[in-house]
Amino acid sequence: MRKSTLKFALIGVLLIFAIAPVLVLGVVGTFSIIGYSNDVRMNELSTVSASKAASIETIMSGFVADATALSKMDTVVQNAKSNDGAAKDTINSFTDNNSDIYDTLIVDTNGNVLASSRNVEQGSFEHFNADGMPVVSELVWWEKYQFDAMYICREIYADPDNKTGGKLGYLCLIISPQFDSTLMRALSGTYLETNAYFALIDINGNMLNFDNSGSAKKNTEIDQAIASEKDNIFNKTQNVSGSTPGNPGYETGKAGKYAYSCGIIPNVTNWRWVGLVDSSTFTAFSFKTNIIGWVAVVVMAVLASIVAMIVIGRFIGGMHDMLKTMSNINTDEGISGLRFNIKKGKSELEMIQASFNDFLDEVYINGERYKTIAELSDNMLFEWDFHKETMYVSDNTLAKFDLNTQGATLSNGKFLDSLMPPEDAEKYKRDINTLLKNQSGYSAEYQLKAKSGATVWVSFRATCITDRLGEPLRVIGVMTDIDNEKKMELQLSERASYDFLSQLYNRSTFIRMLSSELDRRGPKKIGVMFIDVDDFKFINDRYGHTVGDEVIRFVADTIRKKVDDKGGIAGRFGGDEFVLCYTDQDDVANLEQIAMDIIDELYLGYTTADGMLINVRASIGISYCPEHTEDVNDLLAFSDTAMYFVKKNGKTNYHVYVPEDSASGEYVDPEF
């Protein structure tokens, strides 16, 4: 009777646990799949949109670069100085050869138009702002041209190379976003096999290519849900600068029927890129996925129930007697007190019981021996029992660390990982998972917070003990306090990473760190400078090696300031050769200006202990990844070649590497 009761009870429980999870899994899975599907599709939208945004950045950067180059031309500067029409041919030729530029204007500091390639030479610049002109404007209406357009504006200085001598006015490019312009062609098209498309929105809510129309539209002509979302789009993307760990380089949201992804265009404050899609397309995709999931879950539940019932029917008889005996053995008294009561000791069952009693006695003795060894050892021990789900920790471990073994497992955040910094805790969890997967031993080093509040280094060794079927029974671990040795090792390692004289990274350390930056850069751009002090041998020969050392330290201090707190790295390759690596995208975009700043600051010189002013000159070579190469050695060699170009062409300047530098062989350093 009890067999039948147990059998039917187990079958009933099995059916409940087979059907109920299906219902729960189906409901939870439905919402999870919808959420996951939407996340996947949104991630696809964001990724493709961010990729398209790169081409927009290139176009905008090209416009700004053209305006900057024109603002420095002699004829433009002369025209801005004297309003003599000197730049007329220059701006006419530029406008004629650039289909995206509708007009090129020279405007003085009062907003008066001095020259126009469209001959609009009289009157004031319609959108002049005496407080400051934007580099890239929003979309605005032009009475003189009778259409909407944006403008690119760059200052004109009397001395454009150094931006000194006073500001004379502005060079302005009028960009008309027509359907066949470079900008509109880059925006047009749908993707993701849906009606998703790419657009630009300005600070006033005007949009380029809304609804994939290939035209510019005012905020009153677009979907009002998107127009109303304009402020949120700009606020969300204020701090989005590019893809980095923890920051994907875009933001997402919803507006009416649209789901969107948005991000900035570097150095263009008045515009944001927006990827748009009708969110109903996400729902349709999720519905199809859910149907397939429901069918699979139900089929698997039915098959599992049938197989389980067959297994229960076959083995329930033998399991009943075994469960009855083992339930009597497994009491709170534990191994120390519970034994089989043997009457005669002659039957096979009684012999098995006697052997089991002997086994329990041996386990008890081994347990006491284990505890004694743990108490006598300086090592800190722990043991996790998979069957009982209990944790044993030696007394000296509890004396040193604030641990509560109640509820603690190997990696649930309540054991050793609760005492570790986040990065060590993650590493520890991965190590434990690897240990259980491979069922072998491992060793590692971690930092743990002691009861005293101090963080100490420990050496950790653990091994997994399995049964004859390969299933884990226990994990036994040993910890040793290695705090003093580890801290001394770290100090020695840190000293070995720096150049003694300059206190910058030495050659090997710099190359290793640069390699790491290249490996994890993702889509980011990295810039490298190679700096060589001009005529350093002359300084050594004339003033002595003591002053020469002071020059090295002065150069090191100067360039260190250029990378401190910006994520860049600086190093000395020996002698008078220095290297810089820039990863901040704003710095990379302005690397040539930074090079000039370094040259200027070094030339200001410093005063020696004897009161003597020494002006330091330097030649700088620049290379970029991935523009020139993604190989660390080639990247350094190219910047070195660019530096030698400067050395052989007048010194005290900078040069950006071009392949022709290497092709000639004239500027290649044979010793690099």
N, C-alpha and C positions, 0 to 999 in steps of 0.2 A: 504493500500500500504506500509506504514511504517512497519507494522507488518511483511509483507512478506520480505521486505528488511532486517529488523533486523534478521528475522529467517534464511534467506539464507546466510546472512553475517556470522552469528554465525556458521552455518553448514560449510560454506567454511573455516572459520578460524579453526574450530575444525578439519576438514580433513587435513588442512595444518599442524596443530600442532600434529596430530596423525601420519601422514606419515613422515614428516620431522624428528621428533625425532627418528623414527624407523631407518631411514637411518643413521642419526648421531650416534645413539646408536649402530647400527650394526658395523659401521666403527670403532668407538672408542672402542666398546666392543671387536672387533676382536683383535685389538692391545693390549688392556688391558688383555684379556684372554691369549693371547700368552705370554705377559710379566709375568702375574701372574702365568700361568702354568709353565713357565720356572723357575720362582722364587721358586715355590713350589717344583718342582722336584730337583732344585739345593739345596734347603734347606734340602730335604730328603737325597740327596747325602752327603751333609756336615755333617748332624747329624749322619748318619750311619758310615761315615768315621771317624768322631771324636770319635765315640764309639769304632770302631776297633783300633783306635790309642791308646786307653788306654791299650789294651793288648800288643801292641808293646812297650809302655812305661814300662810295667811290665817286659817284657822279657829283654829289655835293662838294666833296673834297676837291674834285677837279675844277669846279666853278670857283671855289675860294682860292685855289692855287693860281688859276688864270688871273683872277682879280688882283691877287698879291703881286704876281709877276708884272702885270701892267702898271701897277701903282709905283713900281720901282724904276720904270723905264725913264731915260733921260728926257725924252720929248714930253712925257706926261708930267714929270716934275717941273719942266720948263713952262709948260702950258699953265700949270697950277700957280706958278710964281708970277708970271707976267700976263697971263690971259692973251697970249699972242698967236694962238691957234697952232702952236708947234706940234701938237699931238693929233691933229685932224687926220692925217694920212694913217697914223698908227692905229687909232681906234676904228677908223673906217675899214682898214684891212682886217683887223681882228674880228669885227662884227661880220664882215662878208664871209670869212672863213669858218664861222661857228654858227651853224644853223639854229642852235638852241638860244643864242643871244639875240634878242630883238634890238636892243640899243645899248651903246656904251657911253656913259656920261662922265664928265669931269666936273665936280661940284666944289665950290670954295667953302670955307668954314662958316659962311653966313647962309649957305643953302642956295646960292646963285649958280645956275648951270653955265659953265664956261665953255663946254664943248659937248657935242652930241653927234654920234655917227648917223643919226636920223635927222640931223639938222634942227633939233629942238634946242636952239642955243640961247634963247631968251627966256627970262622969267626965273622963277624959283623951282627948286626940286620939290615936287608935290608932297613928298612924305618926309621932309627933312626934320630931324630932331636935334636941336642944339645941345641937348644933354647927352647925346651919344647915339651913334647909328649902329644898328644890329649888323652882325656879319651876314646872316641870312634872314631876310624879313619874312613875315607872314604873307598871305595872299591879299593884295590890295587892289582897289580900282584906280585906274589912271585916266584922268580926263584928257591928257595930251594924246594918249594912244587909243582910248576908247575900248579897253579890255582889262581883264584881271590878270595880274602878273606879280611875281615876287622879285626882289632885287638882292644882289650880292654887293656888299659894301666893304671896301678896305681903305685905310687912311693913306694919304700921300704926305710924306715928310720931305723936308729940304735935304736931309741926308738919309735916304731910305735904308741904307745898309745898317746904320746904327740907330735909326729912328730918333735922330737928334736934329737940331737946327730949326725946330718948330714945325707944327702941323699945318700944311698948306690947304688941305681939303680932302676930298674923297674920290675914289674911282668906283663907279657903280655900274653893275651889269644888270640889265633888265631881262629877266628870264620869263618867257611866255610858255607856260606848260600846255602846248598844243598836243593834239592826239598823236601826231607823228614825231614828237620830240623825243630825245634820248631818255628823259625822265619818265615820260608817259609809257614808252615802250618797256622800260624796266618794271613799271608798276603793273602792266596789263597781264591778263591771262588768269585762268582759274586753275586750281590744283586740288590734290587729295581726292580725286575722283568725285568731288562734290562741287557745290557752287561756291566754294571758298575763293576769296580773292584778296588782293593786297592793295592798300591805300595809304595816303598820308593825310594827317589832320593838323591844322595849324592852331595857334593859341586862341583864335577867335571862332573855331569850330568849322572853318571852311575846309573842304576836302578835295584832294586830287584822286581821281579814279574811283569815286564812290560808286558802288554797284557795278564795278568793272566797266564804267562808261567811257574811260579814256579821256576824260575832260575834267576841268576844274569847276567845282560847284560851291556856291555860297552856303552858309549854314542853314539858310531858309529853304534850300533846294534838296537837302538830304533827309534821311529818316530822322525824325525828331528824337527818337530814343538814343541814337548815336550822337546827335548834336548835344543833347542834354548830358551825355556821358563825358563830354570833352574835358571838363575840369577834373573828373576822376582819373581820366587817362593821364593827364599831365601830372597830377599829384602822385599817382602810383609809381610813375617812372622817374621821379626826381633823382632817386639814388641808384637806378639801374645803369650799370656802366659796361657790362660785358660778362660773359660766362666765366664764373669762378666757382670753386667749391662752396656749396651752400647758396649760390646765386646764379640762376640759369641765364640771366641777361634779358629777361622779359617778364611782363606781368600779364595776368589774364582776368577776364571779367565777363559780365553779361549786360546787355542793353536791349530791352525789348525782345524781339525774336532772334537777336544776334548773340552769338558767343564770339569773343574776340581775344586776341593776344596783341600786346603793344610793347613798344620799347623806344629808346632814344636813338637819335642819329647823332653820333659824337660831334661836339662843337656846334651843333645846330639847335639852339634853345627854343626856337619858335615853332618847331615841327615835331611830330611823333609819327612813327610808323604803326600801322594797325592791320592785323590780319583778321578778316571777318568771315563768318560762316553762319548760315541759317541753322540754329541749334536743333531743329526738327530732324535733320539728317543724322544726328547722333542717336536720337531716340529710335529711329528705324533700324539702325545697325544693332542697337542693344536688344531689340525685340527678337530679331532672328537668332542672336546668340543665346538668349534665354530659352527659347524653344528647344534648341539642341541640348542645352544643359539639363533641362527638366527630363527629357527623354532618357539621357544617359544615367542620371541619378536614380530614376525609378527602376530601370532595367537592372542596374547593379544592386539595388536594395533587394529586389525580388530574388535574384540569383544567390546573393549572400544568405538570405533567409532560408532558402531551400537547402543549400549546402550545410548550413549550421544545424538545421533540424535533423538532417541525416546523421551528422557526426554525433549529435547529442543522443539520438536513439541507439547508436551502436555502443557508445562508451559509458552511458549513464550508470549501468549496473556496477562495473568495476570501480567507477569513480565514487559511488555512494559509500562503499566500505572504506575506501581510502580517506575520504573527507571526514568520516566519522572518527577514525583513529587520529588523524592529524589535528582535528579540531580540539581533541582532548590534550594533545601534546603542546599545542600552541596557546599557552596561557600566560598570564602576567608573571608567573613565577620564573619563566625563562629557563635557560639552560642550567642554571646553577641548582635548581631544585627539582625539576620535573624529570621523572624516569618511568619507563615501563615497569609495571609490577609483574615479575616473572614468577610463576608458581613452581614449575618442575624443570623447565629449561631443556626439554627433550624434543618437543615438536619443532617443525621447521619455522613456524611463526614465532615460537618462543626463542629460537636461536637467532632469528632476525631481530627480535626485540632486544636480546642480549647484546648483539653486535651494535645495534643502534644506541643502547645505553653506553657502551664503551666509546662509541664515536662522540656522544655528547660529553662524556668525561674528558676526552682528549681535546675537544673544542674548548671546553672550559679552562683546562690547563694552559692551552696555547693562548687563550685570551688573557689570562693572568700574566703569562710570560711576556706577551706583547706590551701590556701596560707597564710592567716593570722595566723593560728595555726603554720604553718611551720616557719614563720618569728619570732614568739614569743618563739619558743622552742629552747632549746640548742641542741636537737637531730638534726641530719642531715637526710633529707628525700629525697627520689626519687620515681618516679612512671613511669612504662613503660606501654604504651597503645598499645595493640596488634593490634587493628583495624586501628588506625592512624599511628602506627609505630613511635611514638614520645616518647621522654624521658623528663620528668620534673625533675629538681633537685633544691632543696631549695637554697636560696642565701648563707646561711652560709656554705653549702657544697662547692659551687663554690669559696667562700672566702678562704677556707682552702686547697682545692685541685685543681690542674690544669686540669680541665675537659672541653671538648667541646662536647656538647650533639648532635651536628649536625652529623648525620650518625651513632650515637652510638646506639647499641642494648644491650640487657642484657649481651651477652657474645661473641661479635665479635672482642674483642681486643681493642675496642675504648672507653670502659666505665671504670668501676672500675678496671677490670683486667689489664688495661694498666698501672696502678700505682702499681701493685703488683709484687713481685719477682716471678720467673717462677713456683716454687712449689706451692705458694699460688694461683697463677692464674689458675693452673690446678685444684686445689681443688675447687676453686670458680666456675669454669665452671661445674665441676661434681655436685656441690651442686645445681646450678641453674637448670641443667637438671633433677635432682631428684625432685626439687621443681615443675617443670612443669609437670613431669610425675605423681607424687603423688597428685599434686594440693592441697598442704597443706603448712603450714608454717614451717620455719626452722630457726635456729640461729647458728652462727659460729663466729670465730674470725680470722681476717686477718691483714696483714701488708700492709700499703699503704704509698706511697711517697708523702709527703706534698709539698706545694709550696715552703716552706723554704728549701727544700732539705732533711729534716729529715724523717726517716722512723718511722711511728707511728702505734700503734695497735688500731684497732677499733672493737667494738662489732657490729655484723651485724645480723639484724633480717628482714625477708621478708615473705610475704604471697601472695598466688595467689588467685585472685578473678575470679570466673567463672560465666558464664550465667546459665540459668536453664537447659541447655543441657550438662553442664559440660565442655564447651569450655572456655579456658582462655580469660579473658577480660583485666585484669591488674595484674601487680605485683607491690606491694607497699612495700618499704623497709625503715628501720630506721637504722642509724648508730650512734654509741656513741663512743666518744674518751675515750679509756680505757688505754692509753699508760702508764701512771704512775703506775696504778694498775698491769698491765700485766708484766711490767719490774720488779716490786718488787716480783711478784709471781714467775717469772723465776729465779730471784736471789735466792730466798728461796729454790726453787726446786733444783737448782744446788748445793747449800750448803748441802742439805739433801742427795745428792748422793755420797758425798765423806767422807772418813774416816779422822777425824780431824788431827790425828798425822802423818799419812803417806802421806796424800793428794792423795791417790789412791781411786778407787771406793770402796764403802763399800760392804758388802756381798750381800744385796738385789739388789743393782744396778748392780753389776757384773753378778749375776745370770740372771737378766732381759736382760742385753745386750748380754750375751752368748746365751740365748734362741733365741734372734732375729737373731744372726749370724747363729745358727743352722737352723732356719726356712728359711733363704734366701741363704744358701750355695750352692744350686744346686748340681752339681757333685763334687764340691771342697771338699778337706779334711781339717779338723780343728784339731789342736793340743792343748792340755791343760796341763799345768804344775801345780803341787801342791808343794809349797816350804815351808819347816819348818826349822827354825833356830835351829841348834843343841846346846843343853846345854844352852838355853837362860835363864833358871832359875839361873844357876850358874853365868852368867854375871850380872843379877839383884842383886843376893845376894852378890857378891864380890865387884862390882863397884857402886851399887846403881841404883835406878830407873831412875835417870837423864841420866846416861850413857846408861841404857837399852833403853830409848826413843831415844837416839842418834843412837843406833844400828838399831832400827826399821826404822828410817829415812834413815840411810845409806843403808839398804837392799832395801827400797822402791826406793831410787834414782838409785840404781844399776839396778834393774829389769825394772824400767820405761824406761831406755835407750834402753832396748832390744825390746820394742814394739813401741816407739815413731816413728811417720811418716811412719809406716808400716801397719797400719790398725788393729793392735792387741790391746788388752785391758789388764790392770793390776788392781788387787784389793787386798785388805787385808780382811781376814775373821775374824780378831781379834787376839790378842796375838801376837805370832810369826809366824802365818800362812799367806802365800801369794799365790795368784793364777795368772796365766798368760793364755791368750788365743791368739793363733796365727792363722791368716787366710791367710797370704801371703804364697803361695805354696812353694816358695824357702825356707822360714823359716821352714815350716812344714816338708819339706824333710830333713832339717838339725837340727831338734829339739834336737837330742841327743848332737850334738856339742855345740849348744847354752846352753844346761844345764851344760855342762862341763865348758863353758866360764863363766857362772854365778858363779859356785862353785869356779873357780880359782880367779875371780875378788873379790868375797866376802872374800876369804882366804887372799888376799893381805892386807885386813883390812883397817882401817882408824885411824887417830890420833885424840884423844879427845882434848877438849879445854885445858886439863891439860898436853898435850904432851905425852899421853900414847897410844901406838899402840895396837889395839885390832884386832886380827884375827877372822873373823866370819866364822863359818862352817855351811853348810846347807845340808839337804837331800831333794832330788827332785823326785817326782813321775810323770810319763807321761802317758797320755791316748789319744786316737785318735777317732775322729768321721769321717766316719761311721765304722771304723775297729772294735772298741770295742762296741760302742752303739751310738744311735742317741738321747737318752734321756739325758737332761741336768743334772738331779740329779745323774743318773748312771755315766755319764762321769766324774763329779767331784768326786764321791765316788770311782771310779776306780783309778783316779790319786792319791787320798788320800791313798788308799790301797797300791798302788805302792810305795808311799813315806814311809809308815810304814814298807814295806819290807826292804827299805834301813836302816831305823832306827834300825831294829832288826838284821841287817847283816853288822854292822860296821860303819854306818853313813857316812856323807860327800861323797855322791855319788849320782848317779841317777839310776832309774830303770823304764823300760817300762812295763806297766801292762800286765799281761797274766792271763787268766781265772783261772789258778791254784792258784793264789794269793788269790782269793776270796773263792775258793773251800775249802782251808785248814782252813779258819776262823781265822788263826793265825795273819793275817795282817789287818783285818778289824777293822776300828775305830768305836767303839760302839756309840760314841757321834756324828758321822757325819750325 
